[in-house]
Amino acid sequence: MLRCVRTTIRLDDALLREAKALAARTGRTLTAVIEDGLRETLSRHKKRRNRVPTAMLTFKGKGLRPGLDLDDTAGILDIMDGGR
């Protein structure tokens, strides 16, 4: 048997309206909608925490090319095409 605890939380008015509307559309209680949202958020954070870091393999060198920015897709494509 699950033990339930009462608590008070503050929610943004628009968020509360959306949650109530979802509960009404799906025939569920507001509590069930909030619990599901909280479970989903906690699950996502747990998955991130359990991720194994991926090592980036490099060849013929000691890492990334000087000046290479992995956040600059256009720059990477330019280098791959022989532009820089």
Summary of the structure (lengths in Angstrom):
residues: 84
radius of gyration: 23.7
end to end distance: 64.9
largest distance: 65.4
contacts: 117
relative contact order: 0.06
helix: 50%
strand: 0%
